[in-house]
Amino acid sequence: MSIQKRLGRTLAAVSVLFLLISFLVSLVCIIVLSRSYRTSLADAAGGFAAVTIDADDARNYLTVREGGEAYDAVLQKLCAYQENNETVERISFVSFSNTAGNYIYDTAGSKLGDRLEYDSYTDSVQEALLDGHESWSRYVGGSIILYRPLRTIDDKLAGYLIVEVRDTFRLPCILLIAAACLVLLGVGIALTLFMMRHMGLRVFQPIQRFTDAALSFTGGSSTETDLTELFSNRNDEIGRLGSAIQKMFIDISSGAESLNQAIYEANHDGMTEVLNKGCYMTMEEKFRNCSSICVIYFDVNNLKLMNDTLGHERGDFVIKQAADYIRTFLTPADYCFRMGGDEFLMVMTECSFRAIDALVERLDGDSPYILNPGEESVHCALSYGYAYAKGEYSYEALLVEAEENMYIKKTELKKLMQMPDR
């Protein structure tokens, strides 16, 4: 996967993660604020009910199981408070005994003296309800229920105020934050796409230019890669990088040319431009492991007399002529080495009997091959000897056989051309 795609996915993931964390943090804040808000509303409702209800009168109403105008007036105030505060679901005043509770006031419609059975929760806090010295709250779903004792003037428990406040604050806030997060998500995606497009134009496209230039450079393209024009108008990091890479290409190209020239000179004979003996020694192990191979030794006859009579310049000319002649036989799988002053070795690594027969037939047809103009007083000819092997063979024995055959040919040419024996 490309860096551009990974960066885009990373930015998208970071944006989503940031929004998710923001939403969760906001949700926690809403829950905490909602709980604090409902608690304050429950305390306010409980305070109002505690001021409105007279504990002594309430205890007396429950004893006689009969209210009156004063009772109705208190109940109406409680109901009016509930109506004016939509978060308050219910205000009750209950007197608890060992077996059950009895309503004294209730804005939900329960009558004076109606029985309130213990449930699992009130049964678990029965001791506190009968003692009547503690206030507490509990949360049920989205509602908070406040328990607050009211005691008579002589410090007797009259009953418990039970105020239930529902949550009207949390859900709208959650929906609002969720909508805001969705909007921010859309904005974040748009910004990410814009940023990726901008980075694609300003960063990734230049990097692709560098890549294409590098591939073209390493592929040996004859067209010089010029990055200067592409980034000449940029004075930022990309522009400086382009200039540095262009300079590196120039330096590498110059160094590569020098290196290639040095390698060529190290492996080739300076006079004839065929491979030299040093190169042969590095390839000798390869020649020992060919499936089929033919080695041909060449030697220039009468070269010493040529040097002594007409000078070394004419002798060098003869050697170059010998190399040019041998080169005419070479295929892409063949090698020609100058092994010494006037000795050459040709190695054929992929050859058949038919190819060797054709080559030898041509050599025999050209023999004696004269390497210098006929009008000169001294004539030089090329002698040769070959050996062929396929399958398992001894490379050293093959060389000895080819050299011996070359000397046989050399002796024949000397007799034929009446050359001195030297």
C-alpha positions as CSV (number, residue, x, y, z in Angstrom):
1,M,0.0,0.0,0.0
2,S,1.3,3.5,-0.9
3,I,2.2,6.1,1.7
4,Q,-0.5,8.3,0.3
5,K,-3.2,5.8,0.9
6,R,-1.8,4.9,4.4
7,L,-1.6,8.6,5.3
8,G,-5.2,9.1,4.1
9,R,-6.5,6.2,6.1
10,T,-4.5,7.3,9.1
11,L,-5.9,10.8,9.0
12,A,-9.4,9.4,8.6
13,A,-8.9,7.0,11.5
14,V,-7.4,9.9,13.7
15,S,-10.4,12.1,12.8
16,V,-12.9,9.4,13.6
17,L,-11.1,8.5,16.8
18,F,-10.9,12.1,17.9
19,L,-14.6,12.6,17.3
20,L,-15.4,9.3,19.1
21,I,-13.3,10.4,22.1
22,S,-14.9,13.9,22.0
23,F,-18.3,12.3,21.9
24,L,-17.6,10.0,24.8
25,V,-16.1,12.8,26.9
26,S,-19.1,15.0,26.1
27,L,-21.4,12.1,27.0
28,V,-19.7,11.6,30.3
29,C,-19.9,15.4,31.0
30,I,-23.6,15.4,30.0
31,I,-24.3,12.4,32.4
32,V,-22.5,14.1,35.2
33,L,-24.1,17.5,34.6
34,S,-27.5,15.8,34.1
35,R,-27.2,14.0,37.4
36,S,-26.1,17.2,39.2
37,Y,-29.0,19.1,37.5
38,R,-31.6,16.5,38.5
39,T,-30.2,16.3,42.0
40,S,-30.6,20.1,42.4
41,L,-34.1,19.9,41.0
42,A,-35.0,17.1,43.4
43,D,-33.5,19.0,46.3
44,A,-35.5,22.1,45.3
45,A,-38.7,20.2,45.0
46,G,-38.0,18.4,48.3
47,G,-37.3,21.8,50.0
48,F,-40.5,23.2,48.6
49,A,-42.5,20.2,49.8
50,A,-40.9,20.3,53.2
51,V,-41.8,23.9,53.7
52,T,-45.4,23.4,52.3
53,I,-46.2,20.2,54.4
54,D,-46.7,20.5,58.1
55,A,-45.4,17.3,59.6
56,D,-47.7,17.5,62.7
57,D,-50.8,18.0,60.6
58,A,-49.8,15.3,58.2
59,R,-49.3,12.8,61.0
60,N,-52.8,13.7,62.4
61,Y,-54.4,13.4,58.9
62,L,-53.1,9.8,58.6
63,T,-54.3,9.0,62.2
64,V,-57.9,10.1,61.5
65,R,-57.8,9.2,57.8
66,E,-59.6,12.4,57.0
67,G,-58.3,15.7,55.4
68,G,-59.9,19.1,55.1
69,E,-59.5,22.4,53.5
70,A,-56.0,22.8,54.8
71,Y,-55.1,19.3,53.5
72,D,-56.5,20.1,50.1
73,A,-54.7,23.4,50.0
74,V,-51.3,21.7,50.6
75,L,-52.0,19.1,47.9
76,Q,-53.0,21.7,45.4
77,K,-49.7,23.6,46.1
78,L,-47.8,20.4,45.5
79,C,-49.7,19.6,42.3
80,A,-49.2,23.2,41.0
81,Y,-45.4,23.0,41.7
82,Q,-45.3,19.7,39.7
83,E,-47.2,21.2,36.8
84,N,-44.9,24.3,36.7
85,N,-41.8,22.1,36.8
86,E,-42.2,19.5,34.0
87,T,-39.1,17.6,35.2
88,V,-40.8,16.7,38.5
89,E,-42.8,13.6,37.9
90,R,-44.2,13.0,41.3
91,I,-44.2,14.3,44.9
92,S,-45.3,11.9,47.6
93,F,-45.4,12.0,51.4
94,V,-45.5,8.4,52.9
95,S,-45.6,7.1,56.4
96,F,-43.9,3.7,56.7
97,S,-44.6,1.0,59.2
98,N,-43.1,-2.5,59.6
99,T,-45.6,-4.0,57.1
100,A,-46.1,-1.3,54.5
101,G,-46.3,2.4,53.8
102,N,-49.4,4.7,53.6
103,Y,-49.8,7.7,51.4
104,I,-50.5,11.1,53.1
105,Y,-49.9,13.3,50.1
106,D,-49.4,12.2,46.4
107,T,-49.5,14.3,43.3
108,A,-50.0,11.1,41.2
109,G,-53.5,10.5,42.5
110,S,-53.1,8.2,45.4
111,K,-55.5,9.0,48.2
112,L,-54.9,9.7,51.8
113,G,-54.3,6.4,53.6
114,D,-53.7,4.4,50.4
115,R,-51.3,1.5,51.0
116,L,-47.8,1.4,49.5
117,E,-46.4,-2.1,49.5
118,Y,-42.7,-2.6,50.1
119,D,-40.8,-3.5,46.9
120,S,-37.3,-4.9,46.6
121,Y,-35.7,-1.5,47.1
122,T,-37.8,-0.1,49.9
123,D,-37.6,-3.4,51.7
124,S,-33.7,-3.2,51.6
125,V,-33.9,0.3,53.1
126,Q,-36.7,-0.4,55.5
127,E,-34.6,0.2,58.6
128,A,-33.6,3.7,57.4
129,L,-37.2,4.5,56.4
130,L,-38.4,3.6,59.9
131,D,-35.6,5.4,61.6
132,G,-36.2,8.6,59.7
133,H,-32.9,10.4,60.3
134,E,-31.3,10.1,56.8
135,S,-31.9,11.6,53.4
136,W,-30.6,10.0,50.2
137,S,-31.2,9.7,46.4
138,R,-31.3,6.8,44.0
139,Y,-31.2,6.7,40.2
140,V,-33.7,4.6,38.3
141,G,-33.3,4.7,34.5
142,G,-33.2,8.3,33.6
143,S,-34.9,9.5,36.8
144,I,-33.7,10.4,40.3
145,I,-35.8,9.6,43.4
146,L,-35.2,11.7,46.6
147,Y,-36.0,10.3,50.0
148,R,-36.3,13.0,52.7
149,P,-37.7,12.6,56.2
150,L,-40.1,15.0,57.9
151,R,-40.3,15.0,61.6
152,T,-42.9,16.6,63.9
153,I,-42.1,19.4,66.3
154,D,-41.5,16.9,69.1
155,D,-39.0,15.1,66.8
156,K,-41.2,12.2,65.9
157,L,-41.1,10.8,62.3
158,A,-44.1,11.9,60.3
159,G,-43.1,10.2,57.1
160,Y,-40.8,10.4,54.1
161,L,-41.0,12.9,51.2
162,I,-40.5,11.0,48.0
163,V,-39.7,13.3,45.0
164,E,-39.2,11.7,41.6
165,V,-37.5,13.9,38.9
166,R,-37.1,12.6,35.3
167,D,-34.3,13.5,32.9
168,T,-35.4,16.0,30.2
169,F,-31.9,17.3,29.8
170,R,-29.7,14.4,28.8
171,L,-31.3,13.0,25.6
172,P,-31.6,16.4,23.8
173,C,-28.0,17.2,24.7
174,I,-26.8,13.8,23.5
175,L,-28.7,14.2,20.2
176,L,-27.3,17.7,19.8
177,I,-23.8,16.5,20.4
178,A,-24.3,13.5,18.1
179,A,-25.5,15.9,15.3
180,A,-22.5,18.1,16.0
181,C,-20.2,15.2,15.8
182,L,-21.7,14.1,12.5
183,V,-21.3,17.6,11.1
184,L,-17.7,17.7,12.4
185,L,-17.1,14.2,10.8
186,G,-18.3,15.5,7.5
187,V,-16.1,18.6,7.8
188,G,-13.2,16.4,8.9
189,I,-13.7,14.1,5.9
190,A,-13.8,17.1,3.6
191,L,-10.7,18.6,5.1
192,T,-8.9,15.2,4.9
193,L,-9.8,14.9,1.2
194,F,-8.7,18.5,0.6
195,M,-5.5,17.9,2.5
196,M,-4.8,14.7,0.7
197,R,-5.4,16.4,-2.7
198,H,-3.1,19.3,-1.7
199,M,-0.4,16.9,-0.5
200,G,-0.8,14.8,-3.6
201,L,-0.1,17.8,-5.8
202,R,2.6,19.3,-3.6
203,V,4.3,16.2,-2.2
204,F,3.3,12.9,-3.6
205,Q,3.4,13.9,-7.3
206,P,6.9,15.3,-6.9
207,I,7.9,12.1,-5.1
208,Q,6.5,10.1,-8.1
209,R,8.5,12.3,-10.4
210,F,11.6,11.4,-8.3
211,T,10.7,7.7,-8.6
212,D,10.2,7.9,-12.3
213,A,13.4,9.8,-12.7
214,A,15.3,7.2,-10.6
215,L,13.8,4.3,-12.6
216,S,14.7,6.0,-15.8
217,F,18.2,6.6,-14.5
218,T,18.8,3.1,-13.3
219,G,17.2,1.7,-16.5
220,G,20.0,3.2,-18.5
221,S,17.9,5.6,-20.5
222,S,19.8,7.5,-23.0
223,T,17.7,10.6,-22.3
224,E,19.1,12.7,-19.5
225,T,16.7,13.1,-16.6
226,D,16.4,16.8,-15.7
227,L,14.6,17.6,-12.4
228,T,15.8,21.2,-12.3
229,E,13.0,22.6,-14.5
230,L,10.3,20.7,-12.5
231,F,11.3,22.2,-9.2
232,S,13.1,25.4,-10.1
233,N,10.1,27.5,-8.9
234,R,10.0,25.9,-5.5
235,N,12.1,27.1,-2.5
236,D,10.7,24.6,0.0
237,E,12.0,21.2,1.1
238,I,10.7,19.4,-2.1
239,G,12.4,21.9,-4.3
240,R,15.7,21.5,-2.4
241,L,15.3,17.8,-2.5
242,G,14.7,17.9,-6.3
243,S,17.9,20.0,-6.8
244,A,19.9,17.6,-4.5
245,I,18.6,14.5,-6.4
246,Q,19.4,16.1,-9.8
247,K,23.0,16.8,-8.6
248,M,23.2,13.2,-7.3
249,F,22.1,11.9,-10.7
250,I,24.7,14.0,-12.4
251,D,27.4,12.8,-10.0
252,I,26.3,9.2,-10.2
253,S,26.2,9.4,-14.0
254,S,29.7,10.9,-14.1
255,G,30.9,8.3,-11.6
256,A,29.2,5.5,-13.5
257,E,30.8,6.5,-16.7
258,S,34.2,6.6,-15.0
259,L,33.6,3.3,-13.3
260,N,32.4,1.6,-16.5
261,Q,35.5,3.0,-18.3
262,A,37.7,1.7,-15.5
263,I,36.1,-1.7,-15.6
264,Y,36.4,-1.9,-19.4
265,E,40.1,-0.9,-19.2
266,A,40.7,-3.5,-16.5
267,N,39.2,-6.3,-18.5
268,H,40.4,-5.4,-22.1
269,D,43.7,-5.3,-23.8
270,G,44.6,-1.7,-24.6
271,M,46.0,-2.4,-28.1
272,T,43.5,-4.9,-29.5
273,E,40.5,-4.2,-27.3
274,V,39.8,-7.9,-26.8
275,L,39.6,-9.3,-23.3
276,N,42.9,-9.6,-21.4
277,K,44.5,-12.4,-19.4
278,G,43.3,-10.9,-16.1
279,C,39.7,-11.2,-17.3
280,Y,40.3,-14.7,-18.4
281,M,41.5,-15.8,-15.0
282,T,38.3,-14.5,-13.4
283,M,36.2,-16.5,-15.9
284,E,38.3,-19.7,-15.9
285,E,36.1,-21.4,-13.3
286,K,33.0,-20.8,-15.5
287,F,34.8,-22.5,-18.4
288,R,35.4,-25.6,-16.2
289,N,31.7,-26.1,-15.7
290,C,30.2,-25.7,-19.2
291,S,28.1,-28.5,-20.7
292,S,30.0,-28.1,-24.0
293,I,33.1,-26.1,-24.8
294,C,35.6,-25.5,-27.6
295,V,38.9,-23.7,-27.1
296,I,41.0,-22.4,-29.9
297,Y,44.6,-21.2,-29.5
298,F,45.9,-18.6,-32.0
299,D,49.5,-17.6,-32.5
300,V,51.2,-15.2,-34.9
301,N,54.0,-16.7,-37.0
302,N,57.1,-14.6,-37.9
303,L,56.3,-11.8,-35.5
304,K,59.8,-11.5,-34.1
305,L,61.3,-11.2,-37.5
306,M,58.7,-8.5,-38.4
307,N,59.7,-6.5,-35.3
308,D,63.4,-6.9,-35.9
309,T,63.1,-6.1,-39.6
310,L,60.3,-3.6,-40.1
311,G,60.0,-2.3,-36.5
312,H,57.6,-2.8,-33.6
313,E,55.0,-0.4,-35.1
314,R,54.5,-2.9,-37.9
315,G,54.5,-5.7,-35.4
316,D,51.7,-4.0,-33.4
317,F,49.8,-3.6,-36.7
318,V,50.0,-7.4,-37.3
319,I,48.7,-8.1,-33.7
320,K,45.7,-5.8,-34.3
321,Q,45.0,-7.5,-37.6
322,A,45.1,-10.9,-35.9
323,A,42.6,-9.7,-33.2
324,D,40.3,-8.2,-35.9
325,Y,40.3,-11.5,-37.8
326,I,39.5,-13.6,-34.7
327,R,36.7,-11.2,-33.8
328,T,34.9,-12.1,-37.0
329,F,34.3,-15.6,-35.6
330,L,32.7,-14.5,-32.3
331,T,29.1,-15.0,-31.3
332,P,27.4,-13.6,-28.1
333,A,28.4,-16.8,-26.3
334,D,32.1,-16.7,-27.4
335,Y,35.1,-14.9,-25.8
336,C,38.4,-13.8,-27.2
337,F,41.4,-13.2,-24.8
338,R,44.9,-11.9,-25.6
339,M,47.0,-14.2,-23.5
340,G,50.4,-12.8,-24.3
341,G,52.3,-10.8,-26.9
342,D,51.1,-12.7,-30.0
343,E,48.9,-15.4,-28.4
344,F,45.1,-15.4,-28.4
345,L,42.6,-17.8,-26.9
346,M,39.1,-18.1,-28.2
347,V,36.5,-19.9,-25.9
348,M,33.1,-21.1,-27.3
349,T,30.8,-21.9,-24.4
350,E,27.6,-22.9,-26.4
351,C,28.7,-24.8,-29.4
352,S,27.8,-27.8,-31.5
353,F,29.8,-30.1,-33.8
354,R,28.2,-28.4,-36.8
355,A,29.2,-24.9,-35.7
356,I,32.8,-26.0,-34.9
357,D,33.1,-27.8,-38.3
358,A,31.9,-24.7,-40.0
359,L,34.4,-22.5,-38.1
360,V,37.3,-24.9,-38.7
361,E,36.4,-25.2,-42.4
362,R,36.6,-21.4,-42.7
363,L,39.9,-21.3,-40.8
364,D,41.4,-24.0,-43.1
365,G,40.1,-22.2,-46.2
366,D,41.8,-18.9,-45.1
367,S,45.0,-20.7,-44.1
368,P,47.6,-19.4,-44.4
369,Y,46.0,-16.1,-43.4
370,I,48.5,-13.4,-44.0
371,L,48.3,-10.5,-41.5
372,N,50.2,-7.8,-43.4
373,P,50.4,-6.5,-47.0
374,G,52.0,-8.8,-49.5
375,E,54.5,-6.2,-50.8
376,E,56.3,-6.2,-47.4
377,S,59.5,-8.2,-47.2
378,V,58.4,-10.1,-44.1
379,H,55.0,-12.0,-44.0
380,C,53.2,-12.9,-40.8
381,A,50.5,-15.6,-40.7
382,L,48.1,-16.9,-38.1
383,S,48.4,-20.5,-36.8
384,Y,45.7,-22.2,-34.7
385,G,44.7,-25.3,-32.9
386,Y,41.5,-26.4,-31.2
387,A,40.0,-28.9,-28.9
388,Y,36.3,-29.7,-28.2
389,A,34.6,-31.4,-25.3
390,K,31.0,-32.2,-24.2
391,G,29.7,-33.6,-20.9
392,E,32.5,-34.4,-18.4
393,Y,35.9,-33.1,-19.3
394,S,39.3,-31.9,-17.9
395,Y,39.7,-28.3,-18.8
396,E,43.4,-28.4,-18.3
397,A,43.7,-31.4,-20.7
398,L,41.5,-29.5,-23.2
399,L,43.9,-26.5,-23.2
400,V,46.9,-28.8,-23.6
401,E,45.3,-30.5,-26.6
402,A,44.4,-27.2,-28.3
403,E,47.9,-25.8,-27.7
404,E,49.6,-28.9,-29.1
405,N,47.4,-28.7,-32.2
406,M,48.3,-25.1,-32.6
407,Y,52.0,-25.9,-32.6
408,I,51.5,-28.6,-35.2
409,K,49.7,-26.0,-37.4
410,K,52.5,-23.5,-36.7
411,T,55.2,-26.0,-37.9
412,E,53.2,-26.7,-41.1
413,L,52.9,-23.0,-41.8
414,K,56.6,-22.4,-41.3
415,K,57.5,-25.1,-43.8
416,L,54.8,-23.9,-46.2
417,M,56.0,-20.2,-46.1
418,Q,59.7,-21.0,-45.6
419,M,59.8,-19.0,-42.4
420,P,62.8,-19.1,-40.2
421,D,62.5,-21.4,-37.1
422,R,62.3,-18.8,-34.5
